[in-house]
């Protein structure tokens, strides 16, 4: 559960913005959208596979970027 402490003399809008940012970071909004309709098991597996692929590609891209940076320093 996400809790946001309201600081003294802090506008409500600012507190609400912090709450929304925390929800976004935790993935609550995405999960709510996903749960708002029935998802067939085959579609769920396909979605999870695509998410895993995306994270693997992202990690590989970051790894390649670090390697390129190290190679450029050695030269």
Secondary structure, 3 states (H helix, E strand, C coil): CCCCCCCCCCCHHHHHHHHHHHHHHHCHHHHHHHHCCCCCHHHHHHHHHHHHHHHHHHHHHHHHHHHHHHHHHHC
